[in-house]
Amino acid sequence: MVITHRKQEFIKKIVELYSISGLPIHYTNLADEIGVSKWSSYEMLTELEKLGYITREYVNTPNKSGRSKTIFSPTSKALSLFDTIQNDSLPLTNKQWTQKKKLLKAELSELKELPLSSSIGRVTEMIQNENNQLLKAAYLFFFYFIIAHKSESRISDEVIDVVKLVKSPSARYMIITGAIVENIARNNLVISPGGMPVMIQRAVETIPDVLAEDLKRLMDFILEIV
């Protein structure tokens, strides 16, 4: 089962809170920390419980006869995932990259099902919260894949064929980025007001932060799904 970015966010936060207090967490406290409704928090924790990342227990509420309080704790499985998330700034092993690719595909599929404004907002949030530069760079391409999906527009096969002939990962990255921007402009596709300059700036500034091996993996992945 692929753990999406949203689920990872909840796991990371509940592990952090649990590590500080040493006590189980109530879903309302988690909701306040993440900035979601208490019902959204409860539903997510229920999903994570089914996946084995969370356990729940019930404690009696003082001075409220017959009432109990539902609290949640991270399992060893969640703690292990938390360690992996914390180490995302390190070079990825082949096994880790295989897992990341599954995660990226699952996240992109979820985003394509959302309304355009919601999916763009979600990607923006993912980029802001992501520490791993490889995934941050991948999420930049998500902007295009979402818009292309909604508008049924894409860069040409000729451009893709040219990119495949180029050996340098950074050159591939820039060619694909340029082709995406050109396609967005040519077809009057809209990301957001002023969104295109920001996208170009982020794309260019991200390259030096991505390890060469990871950049090659990223471009192979982009060409696989473009």
C-alpha positions in Angstrom: 0.0 0.0 0.0 1.4 3.4 -1.1 1.4 6.0 1.7 0.6 9.3 0.1 2.1 12.7 1.1 -1.0 13.6 3.0 -0.9 10.4 5.1 2.8 10.9 5.6 2.0 14.4 6.9 -0.3 13.0 9.6 2.1 10.2 10.6 5.0 12.7 10.9 3.0 15.1 13.1 1.5 12.4 15.4 5.0 10.9 15.9 6.4 14.4 16.7 3.7 15.1 19.2 4.0 11.7 20.8 7.7 12.1 21.1 7.4 15.4 22.9 4.7 14.4 25.4 5.1 10.6 25.6 1.3 10.5 25.6 -1.4 9.4 23.1 -2.8 12.2 21.0 -6.5 13.2 20.7 -7.6 13.8 17.1 -8.7 17.4 17.9 -5.2 18.3 19.0 -3.8 16.8 15.8 -6.4 18.7 13.7 -5.3 22.0 15.3 -1.6 21.2 14.6 -2.1 20.3 10.9 -4.9 22.9 10.2 -7.8 20.6 9.3 -11.2 19.9 10.7 -11.5 17.5 13.7 -13.6 15.2 11.5 -11.0 15.1 8.7 -8.4 14.3 11.4 -10.5 11.5 12.8 -11.1 10.0 9.4 -7.4 10.1 8.5 -6.4 8.5 11.8 -9.0 5.8 11.2 -7.5 5.1 7.8 -4.0 5.0 9.3 -5.2 2.6 12.0 -6.4 0.2 9.3 -3.0 0.4 7.7 -1.2 -0.4 10.9 0.4 3.0 11.6 -1.9 4.0 14.5 -3.5 2.3 17.5 -6.3 3.7 19.5 -7.5 3.4 23.0 -10.4 4.7 25.1 -10.0 6.4 28.4 -12.7 7.6 30.8 -13.4 11.3 30.9 -13.3 12.7 34.4 -16.7 14.0 35.7 -18.5 12.7 32.6 -20.3 9.5 33.5 -20.3 6.9 30.8 -18.2 9.1 28.5 -14.8 8.0 27.1 -12.2 9.8 25.1 -10.6 8.3 22.0 -6.8 8.8 21.8 -4.2 7.6 19.3 -0.6 6.4 19.4 1.9 5.7 16.6 3.0 2.1 16.1 6.5 0.9 15.5 5.6 0.9 11.8 4.8 4.6 12.0 8.1 5.2 13.8 10.0 3.4 11.1 8.4 5.4 8.4 9.1 8.6 10.3 12.8 7.8 10.3 12.6 7.3 6.6 10.9 10.6 6.0 13.5 12.4 8.2 16.3 10.9 6.1 14.8 12.0 2.8 17.7 14.5 2.3 20.1 11.6 1.8 20.7 9.9 -1.5 18.0 7.4 -2.3 18.7 3.7 -2.7 17.2 1.9 -5.7 14.6 0.3 -3.4 13.7 3.7 -1.9 13.4 5.2 -5.4 11.1 2.4 -6.5 8.9 3.1 -3.5 9.0 6.9 -4.2 7.9 6.3 -7.8 4.8 4.4 -6.6 4.1 7.2 -4.2 4.4 9.9 -6.9 2.1 8.0 -9.3 -0.5 7.5 -6.6 -0.3 11.2 -5.6 -0.6 12.3 -9.2 -3.6 10.0 -9.8 -5.4 11.5 -6.7 -4.6 15.1 -7.8 -6.0 14.5 -11.3 -9.4 13.6 -9.7 -9.6 16.9 -7.9 -10.9 20.2 -9.3 -8.1 22.2 -11.0 -7.9 24.9 -8.3 -7.9 22.3 -5.5 -5.2 20.2 -7.1 -3.0 23.2 -7.8 -3.4 24.4 -4.2 -2.5 20.9 -3.0 0.6 20.7 -5.1 1.7 24.1 -3.9 1.3 22.9 -0.3 3.2 19.7 -1.1 6.2 21.7 -2.5 6.3 24.0 0.5 6.2 21.0 3.0 8.6 18.7 1.2 12.2 18.6 2.3 13.6 16.1 -0.2 14.8 18.0 -3.2 14.1 15.2 -5.6 10.4 15.0 -4.7 10.2 18.8 -4.6 11.4 18.9 -8.2 9.0 16.1 -9.2 6.0 18.1 -7.7 6.9 21.0 -9.9 6.2 18.9 -12.9 2.8 17.9 -11.3 1.6 21.4 -12.1 1.9 20.6 -15.8 0.6 17.1 -15.7 -2.5 18.2 -13.9 -3.2 21.0 -16.4 -2.4 18.8 -19.3 -4.8 16.2 -18.0 -7.6 18.8 -17.5 -7.1 20.5 -20.9 -6.2 17.4 -22.9 -3.0 19.1 -24.1 0.6 17.9 -23.9 4.1 18.5 -25.3 4.8 16.9 -28.7 6.2 13.5 -29.3 9.0 15.2 -31.3 10.2 17.1 -28.2 10.1 13.9 -26.1 12.2 12.1 -28.8 14.8 14.9 -28.7 15.0 14.8 -24.9 15.5 11.0 -25.0 18.6 11.6 -27.1 20.1 14.0 -24.7 22.4 12.4 -22.1 22.8 15.1 -19.5 20.0 15.0 -16.9 20.2 18.7 -16.2 19.9 19.4 -20.0 16.9 17.1 -20.1 15.4 18.9 -17.2 15.7 22.3 -18.8 14.4 21.1 -22.2 11.4 19.5 -20.7 10.7 22.5 -18.5 11.0 24.9 -21.5 8.7 22.7 -23.6 6.1 22.6 -20.8 6.2 26.4 -20.4 5.9 26.8 -24.2 2.9 24.4 -24.3 1.2 26.2 -21.4 1.7 29.6 -23.2 0.7 28.4 -26.7 -2.5 26.8 -25.5 -3.4 29.6 -23.1 -3.4 27.2 -20.2 -3.6 28.9 -16.8 -1.8 27.8 -13.6 -2.6 30.9 -11.5 -2.1 34.6 -11.9 1.6 35.0 -12.3 2.1 31.3 -12.0 4.3 30.7 -15.0 7.2 33.0 -14.0 7.1 31.4 -10.5 7.2 27.9 -12.1 10.2 28.8 -14.3 12.0 30.3 -11.4 11.5 27.3 -9.1 12.4 24.9 -11.9 15.7 26.6 -12.6 16.6 27.1 -8.9 15.8 23.5 -8.0 18.4 21.9 -10.3 21.5 22.6 -8.1 19.8 21.1 -5.1 19.1 17.7 -6.7 21.8 15.1 -6.6 23.0 14.2 -10.1 21.9 10.5 -9.7 18.5 11.6 -8.4 18.1 14.1 -11.2 18.7 11.3 -13.7 16.1 9.1 -11.9 13.6 12.0 -12.0 14.0 12.7 -15.7 13.7 9.0 -16.6 10.5 9.0 -14.5 9.1 12.1 -16.2 9.7 10.6 -19.6 8.0 7.5 -18.5 4.8 9.3 -17.6 4.8 12.4 -19.8 
